[in-house]
């Protein structure tokens, strides 16, 4: 017995819970089609840096949407992001 003790991080403390109202297809539909297309392409490529850059572009207009998307990005919920873009009419 080595006497090793594992200390586990409390994962709940670092989880960002997106605002359900801010994160919807309707909220995404208010964004420009070109921005949605770029977000979709970056999401398909799993280009986290590009996704975060795009999200930061809309932070000034809709901070709640940006925060919600950032939470999904950091949680690797890319399929959910793609679904929301599709529901918003952002399928190219």
MIKOL-495588 format. One record per atom (N, C-alpha, C): atom name; residue number from 1; x, y, z. Coordinates in steps of 0.02 Angstrom, whole numbers. Atoms other than C-alpha are relative to their C-alpha. Layout:
<atome=CA | num=NUM | xx=X | yy=Y | zz=Z> $
...
END
This chain:
<atome=N | num=1 | xx=42 | yy=-59 | zz=0> $
<atome=CA | num=1 | xx=0 | yy=0 | zz=0> $
<atome=C | num=1 | xx=44 | yy=62 | zz=0> $
<atome=N | num=2 | xx=-43 | yy=-59 | zz=8> $
<atome=CA | num=2 | xx=77 | yy=165 | zz=-56> $
<atome=C | num=2 | xx=-24 | yy=59 | zz=42> $
<atome=N | num=3 | xx=26 | yy=-56 | zz=-38> $
<atome=CA | num=3 | xx=-33 | yy=278 | zz=50> $
<atome=C | num=3 | xx=-20 | yy=60 | zz=-43> $
<atome=N | num=4 | xx=19 | yy=-53 | zz=46> $
<atome=CA | num=4 | xx=-88 | yy=377 | zz=-102> $
<atome=C | num=4 | xx=-72 | yy=21 | zz=14> $
<atome=N | num=5 | xx=67 | yy=-27 | zz=-11> $
<atome=CA | num=5 | xx=-238 | yy=489 | zz=-76> $
<atome=C | num=5 | xx=-17 | yy=45 | zz=-60> $
<atome=N | num=6 | xx=21 | yy=-39 | zz=57> $
<atome=CA | num=6 | xx=-330 | yy=560 | zz=-227> $
<atome=C | num=6 | xx=-48 | yy=54 | zz=23> $
<atome=N | num=7 | xx=44 | yy=-56 | zz=-15> $
<atome=CA | num=7 | xx=-412 | yy=731 | zz=-213> $
<atome=C | num=7 | xx=-35 | yy=18 | zz=-65> $
<atome=N | num=8 | xx=40 | yy=-13 | zz=60> $
<atome=CA | num=8 | xx=-552 | yy=757 | zz=-337> $
<atome=C | num=8 | xx=-27 | yy=71 | zz=1> $
<atome=N | num=9 | xx=27 | yy=-67 | zz=7> $
<atome=CA | num=9 | xx=-602 | yy=927 | zz=-400> $
<atome=C | num=9 | xx=-75 | yy=-3 | zz=-3> $
<atome=N | num=10 | xx=73 | yy=-5 | zz=3> $
<atome=CA | num=10 | xx=-782 | yy=978 | zz=-375> $
<atome=C | num=10 | xx=-18 | yy=28 | zz=-69> $
<atome=N | num=11 | xx=15 | yy=-20 | zz=68> $
<atome=CA | num=11 | xx=-839 | yy=983 | zz=-555> $
<atome=C | num=11 | xx=-60 | yy=47 | zz=-5> $
<atome=N | num=12 | xx=60 | yy=-42 | zz=1> $
<atome=CA | num=12 | xx=-1004 | yy=1069 | zz=-514> $
<atome=C | num=12 | xx=18 | yy=74 | zz=4> $
<atome=N | num=13 | xx=-18 | yy=-70 | zz=-11> $
<atome=CA | num=13 | xx=-914 | yy=1229 | zz=-463> $
<atome=C | num=13 | xx=19 | yy=36 | zz=-65> $
<atome=N | num=14 | xx=-24 | yy=-31 | zz=61> $
<atome=CA | num=14 | xx=-842 | yy=1260 | zz=-637> $
<atome=C | num=14 | xx=-47 | yy=-2 | zz=-59> $
<atome=N | num=15 | xx=46 | yy=8 | zz=56> $
<atome=CA | num=15 | xx=-993 | yy=1220 | zz=-742> $
<atome=C | num=15 | xx=-40 | yy=64 | zz=-10> $
<atome=N | num=16 | xx=39 | yy=-59 | zz=18> $
<atome=CA | num=16 | xx=-1073 | yy=1366 | zz=-832> $
<atome=C | num=16 | xx=-67 | yy=-25 | zz=-26> $
<atome=N | num=17 | xx=67 | yy=20 | zz=22> $
<atome=CA | num=17 | xx=-1260 | yy=1341 | zz=-848> $
<atome=C | num=17 | xx=-27 | yy=55 | zz=-45> $
<atome=N | num=18 | xx=25 | yy=-51 | zz=46> $
<atome=CA | num=18 | xx=-1323 | yy=1431 | zz=-1003> $
<atome=C | num=18 | xx=-71 | yy=21 | zz=19> $
<atome=N | num=19 | xx=67 | yy=-26 | zz=-10> $
<atome=CA | num=19 | xx=-1475 | yy=1542 | zz=-986> $
<atome=C | num=19 | xx=-45 | yy=-29 | zz=-54> $
<atome=N | num=20 | xx=44 | yy=35 | zz=48> $
<atome=CA | num=20 | xx=-1614 | yy=1440 | zz=-1068> $
<atome=C | num=20 | xx=-33 | yy=49 | zz=-48> $
<atome=N | num=21 | xx=32 | yy=-48 | zz=43> $
<atome=CA | num=21 | xx=-1697 | yy=1596 | zz=-1136> $
<atome=C | num=21 | xx=47 | yy=30 | zz=-51> $
<atome=N | num=22 | xx=-49 | yy=-29 | zz=45> $
<atome=CA | num=22 | xx=-1538 | yy=1663 | zz=-1212> $
<atome=C | num=22 | xx=23 | yy=-48 | zz=-53> $
<atome=N | num=23 | xx=-26 | yy=50 | zz=45> $
<atome=CA | num=23 | xx=-1492 | yy=1500 | zz=-1295> $
<atome=C | num=23 | xx=-58 | yy=-35 | zz=-36> $
<atome=N | num=24 | xx=55 | yy=29 | zz=38> $
<atome=CA | num=24 | xx=-1623 | yy=1465 | zz=-1425> $
<atome=C | num=24 | xx=13 | yy=13 | zz=-74> $
<atome=N | num=25 | xx=-6 | yy=-10 | zz=72> $
<atome=CA | num=25 | xx=-1639 | yy=1450 | zz=-1612> $
<atome=C | num=25 | xx=-24 | yy=71 | zz=-18> $
<atome=N | num=26 | xx=26 | yy=-68 | zz=14> $
<atome=CA | num=26 | xx=-1740 | yy=1613 | zz=-1608> $
<atome=C | num=26 | xx=54 | yy=52 | zz=15> $
<atome=N | num=27 | xx=-53 | yy=-47 | zz=-17> $
<atome=CA | num=27 | xx=-1596 | yy=1703 | zz=-1522> $
<atome=C | num=27 | xx=55 | yy=-1 | zz=-53> $
<atome=N | num=28 | xx=-51 | yy=5 | zz=53> $
<atome=CA | num=28 | xx=-1472 | yy=1637 | zz=-1651> $
<atome=C | num=28 | xx=-25 | yy=28 | zz=-66> $
<atome=N | num=29 | xx=29 | yy=-25 | zz=63> $
<atome=CA | num=29 | xx=-1591 | yy=1684 | zz=-1793> $
<atome=C | num=29 | xx=6 | yy=76 | zz=-7> $
<atome=N | num=30 | xx=-8 | yy=-72 | zz=3> $
<atome=CA | num=30 | xx=-1566 | yy=1867 | zz=-1747> $
<atome=C | num=30 | xx=70 | yy=21 | zz=-24> $
<atome=N | num=31 | xx=-68 | yy=-14 | zz=20> $
<atome=CA | num=31 | xx=-1383 | yy=1854 | zz=-1794> $
<atome=C | num=31 | xx=6 | yy=-2 | zz=-77> $
<atome=N | num=32 | xx=-8 | yy=-1 | zz=73> $
<atome=CA | num=32 | xx=-1321 | yy=1889 | zz=-1972> $
<atome=C | num=32 | xx=14 | yy=-70 | zz=-28> $
<atome=N | num=33 | xx=-8 | yy=65 | zz=32> $
<atome=CA | num=33 | xx=-1325 | yy=1742 | zz=-2092> $
<atome=C | num=33 | xx=73 | yy=-18 | zz=-10> $
<atome=N | num=34 | xx=-71 | yy=13 | zz=10> $
<atome=CA | num=34 | xx=-1140 | yy=1760 | zz=-2129> $
<atome=C | num=34 | xx=35 | yy=-22 | zz=64> $
<atome=N | num=35 | xx=-28 | yy=19 | zz=-65> $
<atome=CA | num=35 | xx=-1097 | yy=1750 | zz=-1944> $
<atome=C | num=35 | xx=-21 | yy=-71 | zz=18> $
<atome=N | num=36 | xx=24 | yy=68 | zz=-13> $
<atome=CA | num=36 | xx=-1205 | yy=1594 | zz=-1925> $
<atome=C | num=36 | xx=38 | yy=-51 | zz=-42> $
<atome=N | num=37 | xx=-37 | yy=45 | zz=45> $
<atome=CA | num=37 | xx=-1119 | yy=1515 | zz=-2075> $
<atome=C | num=37 | xx=71 | yy=-11 | zz=25> $
<atome=N | num=38 | xx=-68 | yy=7 | zz=-27> $
<atome=CA | num=38 | xx=-948 | yy=1551 | zz=-2000> $
<atome=C | num=38 | xx=1 | yy=-41 | zz=64> $
<atome=N | num=39 | xx=4 | yy=38 | zz=-62> $
<atome=CA | num=39 | xx=-1000 | yy=1483 | zz=-1830> $
<atome=C | num=39 | xx=-12 | yy=-74 | zz=-16> $
<atome=N | num=40 | xx=14 | yy=70 | zz=20> $
<atome=CA | num=40 | xx=-1068 | yy=1326 | zz=-1915> $
<atome=C | num=40 | xx=63 | yy=-33 | zz=-26> $
<atome=N | num=41 | xx=-62 | yy=28 | zz=29> $
<atome=CA | num=41 | xx=-906 | yy=1300 | zz=-2014> $
<atome=C | num=41 | xx=52 | yy=-13 | zz=55> $
<atome=N | num=42 | xx=-49 | yy=8 | zz=-54> $
<atome=CA | num=42 | xx=-798 | yy=1326 | zz=-1859> $
<atome=C | num=42 | xx=-20 | yy=-57 | zz=46> $
<atome=N | num=43 | xx=25 | yy=54 | zz=-43> $
<atome=CA | num=43 | xx=-908 | yy=1206 | zz=-1760> $
<atome=C | num=43 | xx=12 | yy=-67 | zz=-32> $
<atome=N | num=44 | xx=-12 | yy=63 | zz=36> $
<atome=CA | num=44 | xx=-898 | yy=1071 | zz=-1893> $
<atome=C | num=44 | xx=74 | yy=-18 | zz=2> $
<atome=N | num=45 | xx=-72 | yy=13 | zz=-3> $
<atome=CA | num=45 | xx=-708 | yy=1089 | zz=-1892> $
<atome=C | num=45 | xx=25 | yy=-8 | zz=71> $
<atome=N | num=46 | xx=-19 | yy=2 | zz=-71> $
<atome=CA | num=46 | xx=-709 | yy=1090 | zz=-1701> $
<atome=C | num=46 | xx=57 | yy=49 | zz=15> $
<atome=N | num=47 | xx=-50 | yy=-52 | zz=-8> $
<atome=CA | num=47 | xx=-606 | yy=1250 | zz=-1710> $
<atome=C | num=47 | xx=-22 | yy=45 | zz=58> $
<atome=N | num=48 | xx=23 | yy=-36 | zz=-61> $
<atome=CA | num=48 | xx=-632 | yy=1310 | zz=-1531> $
<atome=C | num=48 | xx=22 | yy=73 | zz=0> $
<atome=N | num=49 | xx=-23 | yy=-69 | zz=0> $
<atome=CA | num=49 | xx=-526 | yy=1466 | zz=-1553> $
<atome=C | num=49 | xx=-42 | yy=44 | zz=-45> $
<atome=N | num=50 | xx=42 | yy=-39 | zz=47> $
<atome=CA | num=50 | xx=-626 | yy=1524 | zz=-1704> $
<atome=C | num=50 | xx=-70 | yy=7 | zz=28> $
<atome=N | num=51 | xx=67 | yy=-3 | zz=-29> $
<atome=CA | num=51 | xx=-790 | yy=1482 | zz=-1618> $
<atome=C | num=51 | xx=-3 | yy=54 | zz=55> $
<atome=N | num=52 | xx=-1 | yy=-49 | zz=-55> $
<atome=CA | num=52 | xx=-742 | yy=1586 | zz=-1465> $
<atome=C | num=52 | xx=9 | yy=71 | zz=-28> $
<atome=N | num=53 | xx=-8 | yy=-65 | zz=32> $
<atome=CA | num=53 | xx=-685 | yy=1729 | zz=-1578> $
<atome=C | num=53 | xx=-66 | yy=25 | zz=-27> $
<atome=N | num=54 | xx=66 | yy=-19 | zz=27> $
<atome=CA | num=54 | xx=-854 | yy=1729 | zz=-1665> $
<atome=C | num=54 | xx=-49 | yy=18 | zz=55> $
<atome=N | num=55 | xx=45 | yy=-14 | zz=-56> $
<atome=CA | num=55 | xx=-948 | yy=1722 | zz=-1501> $
<atome=C | num=55 | xx=16 | yy=69 | zz=30> $
<atome=N | num=56 | xx=-19 | yy=-65 | zz=-28> $
<atome=CA | num=56 | xx=-849 | yy=1871 | zz=-1437> $
<atome=C | num=56 | xx=-21 | yy=58 | zz=-45> $
<atome=N | num=57 | xx=23 | yy=-52 | zz=46> $
<atome=CA | num=57 | xx=-902 | yy=1969 | zz=-1592> $
<atome=C | num=57 | xx=-72 | yy=22 | zz=16> $
<atome=N | num=58 | xx=70 | yy=-18 | zz=-15> $
<atome=CA | num=58 | xx=-1084 | yy=1965 | zz=-1534> $
<atome=C | num=58 | xx=-12 | yy=18 | zz=73> $
<atome=N | num=59 | xx=7 | yy=-13 | zz=-72> $
<atome=CA | num=59 | xx=-1051 | yy=1990 | zz=-1348> $
<atome=C | num=59 | xx=-28 | yy=70 | zz=14> $
<atome=N | num=60 | xx=24 | yy=-69 | zz=-10> $
<atome=CA | num=60 | xx=-1082 | yy=2178 | zz=-1362> $
<atome=C | num=60 | xx=-75 | yy=8 | zz=-13> $
<atome=N | num=61 | xx=71 | yy=-5 | zz=17> $
<atome=CA | num=61 | xx=-1255 | yy=2153 | zz=-1439> $
<atome=C | num=61 | xx=-42 | yy=-46 | zz=43> $
<atome=N | num=62 | xx=39 | yy=49 | zz=-37> $
<atome=CA | num=62 | xx=-1310 | yy=1999 | zz=-1341> $
<atome=C | num=62 | xx=45 | yy=-41 | zz=46> $
<atome=N | num=63 | xx=-46 | yy=32 | zz=-46> $
<atome=CA | num=63 | xx=-1203 | yy=1954 | zz=-1191> $
<atome=C | num=63 | xx=-26 | yy=-67 | zz=25> $
<atome=N | num=64 | xx=29 | yy=62 | zz=-25> $
<atome=CA | num=64 | xx=-1324 | yy=1820 | zz=-1130> $
<atome=C | num=64 | xx=9 | yy=-56 | zz=-51> $
<atome=N | num=65 | xx=-9 | yy=50 | zz=53> $
<atome=CA | num=65 | xx=-1318 | yy=1729 | zz=-1298> $
<atome=C | num=65 | xx=74 | yy=-20 | zz=-3> $
<atome=N | num=66 | xx=-71 | yy=14 | zz=3> $
<atome=CA | num=66 | xx=-1128 | yy=1744 | zz=-1302> $
<atome=C | num=66 | xx=21 | yy=-45 | zz=59> $
<atome=N | num=67 | xx=-17 | yy=41 | zz=-58> $
<atome=CA | num=67 | xx=-1113 | yy=1674 | zz=-1125> $
<atome=C | num=67 | xx=-26 | yy=-71 | zz=-7> $
<atome=N | num=68 | xx=30 | yy=66 | zz=8> $
<atome=CA | num=68 | xx=-1230 | yy=1530 | zz=-1165> $
<atome=C | num=68 | xx=39 | yy=-41 | zz=-52> $
<atome=N | num=69 | xx=-40 | yy=35 | zz=51> $
<atome=CA | num=69 | xx=-1135 | yy=1485 | zz=-1324> $
<atome=C | num=69 | xx=69 | yy=-18 | zz=25> $
<atome=N | num=70 | xx=-66 | yy=13 | zz=-27> $
<atome=CA | num=70 | xx=-969 | yy=1499 | zz=-1235> $
<atome=C | num=70 | xx=-2 | yy=-60 | zz=48> $
<atome=N | num=71 | xx=8 | yy=58 | zz=-44> $
<atome=CA | num=71 | xx=-1033 | yy=1376 | zz=-1105> $
<atome=C | num=71 | xx=-4 | yy=-65 | zz=-39> $
<atome=N | num=72 | xx=5 | yy=60 | zz=42> $
<atome=CA | num=72 | xx=-1079 | yy=1252 | zz=-1241> $
<atome=C | num=72 | xx=67 | yy=-17 | zz=-32> $
<atome=N | num=73 | xx=-65 | yy=11 | zz=32> $
<atome=CA | num=73 | xx=-912 | yy=1275 | zz=-1327> $
<atome=C | num=73 | xx=48 | yy=-33 | zz=49> $
<atome=N | num=74 | xx=-46 | yy=27 | zz=-50> $
<atome=CA | num=74 | xx=-814 | yy=1242 | zz=-1168> $
<atome=C | num=74 | xx=-22 | yy=-69 | zz=25> $
<atome=N | num=75 | xx=25 | yy=66 | zz=-18> $
<atome=CA | num=75 | xx=-924 | yy=1090 | zz=-1134> $
<atome=C | num=75 | xx=2 | yy=-49 | zz=-59> $
<atome=N | num=76 | xx=-5 | yy=40 | zz=62> $
<atome=CA | num=76 | xx=-890 | yy=1025 | zz=-1311> $
<atome=C | num=76 | xx=-68 | yy=-24 | zz=-24> $
<atome=N | num=77 | xx=68 | yy=16 | zz=22> $
<atome=CA | num=77 | xx=-1077 | yy=1027 | zz=-1349> $
<atome=C | num=77 | xx=-10 | yy=24 | zz=-72> $
<atome=N | num=78 | xx=1 | yy=-24 | zz=69> $
<atome=CA | num=78 | xx=-1043 | yy=1053 | zz=-1534> $
<atome=C | num=78 | xx=-62 | yy=-22 | zz=-38> $
<atome=N | num=79 | xx=61 | yy=24 | zz=34> $
<atome=CA | num=79 | xx=-1189 | yy=947 | zz=-1593> $
<atome=C | num=79 | xx=-60 | yy=44 | zz=18> $
<atome=N | num=80 | xx=55 | yy=-43 | zz=-21> $
<atome=CA | num=80 | xx=-1308 | yy=1054 | zz=-1491> $
<atome=C | num=80 | xx=4 | yy=68 | zz=-35> $
<atome=N | num=81 | xx=-8 | yy=-63 | zz=35> $
<atome=CA | num=81 | xx=-1235 | yy=1212 | zz=-1568> $
<atome=C | num=81 | xx=-22 | yy=-7 | zz=-72> $
<atome=N | num=82 | xx=20 | yy=11 | zz=70> $
<atome=CA | num=82 | xx=-1257 | yy=1140 | zz=-1743> $
<atome=C | num=82 | xx=-75 | yy=-7 | zz=-7> $
<atome=N | num=83 | xx=72 | yy=8 | zz=2> $
<atome=CA | num=83 | xx=-1436 | yy=1091 | zz=-1704> $
<atome=C | num=83 | xx=-34 | yy=68 | zz=6> $
<atome=N | num=84 | xx=29 | yy=-67 | zz=-8> $
<atome=CA | num=84 | xx=-1476 | yy=1267 | zz=-1644> $
<atome=C | num=84 | xx=8 | yy=43 | zz=-63> $
<atome=N | num=85 | xx=-12 | yy=-38 | zz=63> $
<atome=CA | num=85 | xx=-1397 | yy=1343 | zz=-1800> $
<atome=C | num=85 | xx=-48 | yy=-24 | zz=-54> $
<atome=N | num=86 | xx=46 | yy=28 | zz=50> $
<atome=CA | num=86 | xx=-1499 | yy=1225 | zz=-1909> $
<atome=C | num=86 | xx=-72 | yy=24 | zz=13> $
<atome=N | num=87 | xx=68 | yy=-22 | zz=-18> $
<atome=CA | num=87 | xx=-1660 | yy=1269 | zz=-1815> $
<atome=C | num=87 | xx=-9 | yy=75 | zz=-13> $
<atome=N | num=88 | xx=3 | yy=-72 | zz=13> $
<atome=CA | num=88 | xx=-1617 | yy=1453 | zz=-1837> $
<atome=C | num=88 | xx=-2 | yy=16 | zz=-74> $
<atome=N | num=89 | xx=0 | yy=-10 | zz=72> $
<atome=CA | num=89 | xx=-1612 | yy=1429 | zz=-2024> $
<atome=C | num=89 | xx=68 | yy=15 | zz=-28> $
<atome=N | num=90 | xx=-68 | yy=-13 | zz=20> $
<atome=CA | num=90 | xx=-1424 | yy=1439 | zz=-2034> $
<atome=C | num=90 | xx=34 | yy=-56 | zz=-37> $
<atome=N | num=91 | xx=-30 | yy=56 | zz=38> $
<atome=CA | num=91 | xx=-1399 | yy=1283 | zz=-2139> $
<atome=C | num=91 | xx=14 | yy=25 | zz=-70> $
<atome=N | num=92 | xx=-21 | yy=-24 | zz=67> $
<atome=CA | num=92 | xx=-1302 | yy=1324 | zz=-2296> $
<atome=C | num=92 | xx=10 | yy=-59 | zz=-46> $
END
